[in-house]
Amino acid sequence: MKIELKKDFTWSLVVPTSMGVRITPANGQPVHCSDTFHMQATSAESNVASVSSFLGLPVKILTTFVKDSPIARFIKDNLASRHIAYEGVEVEQGGPWGYRHQFNIADSGYGSRGPRVQNDRAGEVGRTLNVKNFDLPGLFGKEGVQILHLSGLIAALSPETSNFCLELARAAKKYGTRISFDLNYRASFWKNREKELAGIFKEIAGISDILVGNEEDFQLCLGIQGPEEGGKDLAAKIDSFKEMINRVRKAFPDASVFATTLREVISTNEHLWGAIMLEGENWHVVEPREIHVLDRIGGGDGFVGGMLYAILKGWEPEKWIQFGWATGALATTVVTDYGQPADEEQVWSIWKGNARVRR
């Protein structure tokens, strides 16, 4: 089946997000014994958008910035280098204990030492994202958007961002924009808001066209029974994952695409990576294949970004999951937590297992 997209549009993809910075030690070392770090601008949602932006599609993020902050300037310059347009109000810092952009402090791990990530989000300016600061009729009605991509991280970040994502989804639906929703459950975000967020997530899922999540996401965000426990072999669990996705489809029949990734960690730098996608009545499965990992963070976002790019390009559905698998694998080979594909050929070479030099 094909997903019918708007023909008259300014933006292929629009993504609300809270931007921050990520710092990682040099040479794959642990945080606590390092004194040299690489800093990059980051957010899970802009990671998704980067696949389309690097491959030439018009992409925009909706966010908010700390006024006169050098970190905000660093983020804006990075987004420009990624060919991502941005819109967002400037919020006064409010003194040294006021607002700031989030910090993500990551030990990428190595070999038998697993990754460790600390999210320092105190005073995060992204929590102030508010629907009143954006012209939704202008964005969806006058400019036109093909796909709105929402993340459960932003939908659960604060009461303001929850309402923002809900109103974005409602406006997108009204103007014929397709909606992609990656559930991205985080227990700390849901604490003491379980009933409120469950209702919001179910409403967004109910009007979404594309639903993405792992077994935990579907269970804890939407109340769907997860896959039955099986052996350690992920390939052998595929049938139980299909049963779970069928339960999600039954609960949310208006969605036409459902996807989840499969991962088995052999060591920090060696994974088995696969994916399952249901579009209409058709199953598409990539059985777990070996990939070599420099930094695993961002692989799932890369998968979603590649799948959405393939949908935006109007390709046949079997290519959606293949391209997503490959862009997810690509993201794990770079020091940033987002993939930066040079071109489509590079991505398809990863899918084909062709790592030969191109001269």
C-alpha positions in Angstrom: 0.0 0.0 0.0 1.0 3.6 -0.4 0.7 6.4 2.2 -0.9 9.3 0.4 1.1 12.5 1.2 0.2 16.1 0.5 1.3 17.2 -2.9 1.3 21.0 -2.1 3.8 21.4 0.7 6.7 23.5 2.0 8.0 20.9 4.5 8.5 17.2 3.9 9.0 16.6 7.7 8.3 18.7 10.8 9.5 17.6 14.2 9.0 19.2 17.6 12.0 18.8 19.9 14.0 20.0 22.9 17.6 20.6 21.7 20.6 20.1 24.0 24.2 19.0 23.9 25.8 15.7 24.3 29.4 15.2 25.6 31.3 12.0 25.2 34.9 11.2 26.3 37.6 10.8 23.7 38.6 7.3 22.5 35.7 5.5 24.0 36.8 6.1 27.6 34.5 6.2 30.7 33.3 9.6 31.9 34.6 9.5 35.4 38.3 9.1 34.3 38.3 11.4 31.3 39.3 15.0 30.9 38.7 15.5 27.2 35.2 15.4 25.7 33.6 15.8 22.3 30.5 18.0 22.4 27.7 17.9 19.8 24.2 19.4 19.5 21.6 16.7 19.9 18.0 15.5 20.4 16.4 12.2 19.6 13.9 14.0 17.3 16.5 16.0 15.3 18.4 12.7 14.9 15.3 11.4 13.1 15.1 14.5 10.9 18.8 14.4 10.0 18.4 11.5 7.6 15.9 13.4 5.4 17.8 16.7 5.7 21.2 15.3 4.7 19.5 13.6 1.7 18.0 16.9 0.5 14.4 17.0 1.7 13.0 20.2 3.4 12.9 19.6 7.1 11.9 21.9 10.0 12.1 21.5 13.8 9.9 23.3 16.3 11.7 24.1 19.5 12.7 26.8 22.0 16.0 28.5 22.9 17.6 30.2 25.8 18.1 33.9 24.8 21.7 35.0 24.4 23.0 31.6 25.3 26.3 30.5 23.6 24.9 26.9 23.7 21.8 28.0 21.8 24.1 29.6 19.2 26.1 26.4 19.0 22.8 24.4 18.5 21.5 26.8 15.8 24.8 26.6 13.9 24.7 22.8 14.1 21.2 22.7 12.8 22.1 24.9 9.9 25.1 22.6 9.1 22.6 19.7 9.0 20.3 21.6 6.6 17.5 21.7 9.2 15.3 24.8 9.5 14.1 25.7 12.9 11.5 27.8 14.6 11.3 28.6 18.3 10.9 31.5 20.7 13.8 32.9 22.8 13.3 32.4 26.5 15.1 34.6 29.0 17.6 32.6 31.1 16.3 34.1 34.3 19.7 34.1 36.1 22.2 31.4 36.9 19.5 29.1 38.3 17.1 29.6 35.4 16.6 27.9 32.0 19.3 26.1 30.0 19.6 23.5 27.3 19.8 19.9 28.5 23.1 18.1 28.8 23.5 14.4 27.9 26.7 12.9 29.3 27.5 9.6 27.6 30.1 6.8 28.1 29.9 5.0 24.8 31.3 1.8 26.3 33.8 -0.6 24.7 34.0 -4.3 24.3 32.7 -5.9 27.5 32.1 -2.5 29.2 28.6 -1.4 28.4 27.5 2.2 27.7 26.3 4.5 30.5 24.3 7.6 29.8 23.3 10.3 32.3 20.7 12.9 31.3 21.1 16.2 33.1 17.8 18.0 32.3 17.4 20.4 35.3 16.0 23.7 34.1 15.5 22.4 30.5 14.1 25.2 28.3 12.4 22.7 26.1 9.9 22.0 28.8 8.4 25.4 28.1 7.3 24.4 24.5 3.9 25.9 24.2 1.3 25.8 21.4 0.6 29.5 21.8 4.0 30.3 20.4 3.4 28.7 17.0 1.0 29.4 14.1 -0.4 25.9 13.5 -2.9 26.9 10.8 -0.1 28.7 9.0 2.3 25.8 9.3 -0.1 23.0 8.3 -2.7 25.0 6.3 -0.7 27.6 4.4 2.8 26.2 4.2 1.9 22.5 4.2 3.6 19.5 5.8 3.8 16.0 4.5 4.6 14.2 7.7 4.6 15.4 11.4 6.9 13.2 13.5 6.2 13.1 17.2 8.2 11.5 20.0 7.0 10.3 23.3 10.0 12.0 24.9 8.6 15.4 24.0 5.0 14.4 24.6 5.9 13.4 28.2 8.5 16.1 29.0 6.1 18.5 30.8 2.3 19.3 30.9 3.0 22.1 28.4 4.8 19.9 25.9 2.2 17.2 26.3 -0.5 19.6 25.3 1.8 21.0 22.5 2.2 17.5 20.9 -1.5 16.8 21.2 -2.5 20.1 19.6 0.1 19.5 16.8 -1.4 16.1 16.1 -4.9 17.5 16.0 -3.9 20.3 13.6 -2.0 17.9 11.4 -5.0 15.6 11.2 -7.2 18.5 10.3 -5.0 19.6 7.4 -4.3 16.2 6.0 -0.7 15.8 7.2 0.3 12.3 8.0 1.4 11.6 11.6 4.3 9.5 12.8 4.5 8.7 16.5 7.5 7.0 18.1 6.3 6.2 21.7 9.8 6.4 23.4 8.6 5.5 27.0 10.7 6.9 29.8 9.6 5.9 33.3 11.1 9.0 35.0 9.0 11.2 32.7 5.8 9.3 33.5 6.1 9.3 37.3 3.0 10.7 38.9 1.5 11.5 35.5 0.6 7.9 34.4 -3.2 8.4 34.0 -2.8 11.8 32.3 -0.1 10.7 29.8 -1.9 7.4 29.0 -4.9 9.4 27.8 -2.8 11.8 25.7 -0.7 9.0 24.2 -3.7 7.0 23.3 -5.3 10.0 21.6 -2.2 10.7 19.6 -1.8 7.1 18.6 -5.5 7.0 17.7 -5.0 9.6 14.9 -1.5 8.5 13.9 -0.7 6.9 10.6 2.7 5.4 11.6 3.3 3.9 15.1 6.8 2.9 16.2 7.9 1.4 19.5 9.5 -1.5 21.2 7.7 -4.0 23.4 8.1 -1.8 26.5 6.8 1.2 24.7 3.6 -0.5 23.5 2.9 -2.0 26.9 3.6 1.0 29.1 2.4 3.8 26.9 -0.6 2.1 25.3 -1.4 -0.8 27.6 -0.9 -3.4 24.9 0.2 -6.9 26.0 3.8 -7.5 25.1 5.4 -10.4 23.3 5.6 -13.7 25.1 9.0 -14.6 26.6 11.1 -16.8 24.5 14.6 -17.9 24.1 17.6 -15.6 23.6 17.5 -15.9 19.8 15.8 -12.8 18.6 15.0 -14.3 15.2 12.9 -17.0 17.1 10.9 -14.2 18.8 9.6 -12.7 15.6 6.2 -14.5 15.7 5.6 -13.2 19.2 6.5 -9.7 18.1 4.0 -10.0 15.2 1.3 -11.0 17.6 2.0 -7.9 19.7 1.8 -5.7 16.7 -1.4 -7.3 15.7 -2.8 -6.4 19.1 -1.6 -2.8 18.6 -3.3 -2.7 15.1 -6.6 -3.9 16.6 -6.5 -1.2 19.3 -5.5 1.5 16.8 -7.1 0.6 13.5 -6.6 4.0 11.8 -2.8 3.5 11.7 -1.5 1.8 8.6 2.2 1.3 9.5 3.6 -0.3 12.6 7.3 -0.9 13.2 9.7 -2.1 15.9 13.5 -2.8 15.9 15.1 -5.9 17.1 18.5 -5.9 18.8 20.7 -8.5 20.5 23.9 -7.2 22.2 26.8 -9.6 21.8 29.3 -7.0 23.0 29.3 -3.2 23.1 30.7 -3.1 19.6 28.9 -6.1 18.0 25.2 -6.3 17.8 22.6 -8.3 15.9 20.2 -5.7 14.4 16.8 -6.4 12.8 13.4 -4.9 12.4 9.7 -5.8 11.8 7.2 -3.7 10.0 3.5 -4.2 9.2 2.0 -2.0 6.4 -1.6 -2.7 5.7 -1.8 -6.5 5.7 1.8 -7.1 4.7 4.6 -8.1 6.9 8.2 -7.0 6.2 10.9 -8.5 8.4 14.7 -8.0 8.5 16.0 -10.9 10.5 18.8 -9.8 12.9 22.1 -9.3 11.1 25.5 -8.6 12.5 26.6 -4.9 12.7 29.7 -3.4 14.1 29.0 -0.5 16.5 31.1 2.5 17.4 28.4 4.1 19.5 24.9 2.5 19.8 23.1 5.7 20.8 20.9 7.0 18.0 20.5 3.7 16.1 16.8 3.6 16.8 16.3 7.2 15.7 18.3 6.4 12.6 15.9 3.6 11.8 12.9 5.8 12.1 14.5 8.6 10.1 15.4 6.2 7.2 11.9 4.6 7.2 10.2 8.1 7.0 12.6 9.2 4.3 11.7 6.1 2.2 8.0 6.8 2.7 8.4 10.5 1.8 10.2 9.4 -1.4 7.2 7.2 -2.4 9.2 4.0 -2.6 7.7 0.5 -2.4 7.0 -0.6 1.2 9.6 -3.3 1.3 12.2 -0.6 0.9 11.0 1.4 3.8 12.2 -1.1 6.4 15.4 -1.9 4.4 16.4 1.7 4.2 15.5 2.3 7.8 17.6 -0.7 8.9 20.6 0.6 7.0 20.3 4.2 8.3 20.0 2.8 11.8 23.2 0.8 11.3 24.9 3.9 9.8 24.1 6.0 12.9 26.0 3.4 15.1 29.2 3.9 13.1 29.8 7.6 13.8 30.7 9.6 16.9 27.6 11.8 16.7 24.3 10.2 17.7 22.8 10.9 14.3 23.6 9.5 10.9 24.9 11.8 8.2 24.4 9.9 5.0 26.4 11.1 2.0 23.8 9.9 -0.4 21.3 7.1 -1.0 24.0 4.9 -2.5 25.9 4.9 0.7 22.9 3.7 2.6 22.0 1.0 0.1 25.6 -0.2 0.3 25.2 -0.8 4.0 22.0 -2.7 3.4 23.8 -4.9 0.8 26.8 -5.5 3.1 29.1 -3.8 0.7 31.9 -2.1 2.7 34.4 -2.0 -0.2 36.1 1.3 -0.9 34.6 3.5 -3.5 37.1 5.6 -5.5 
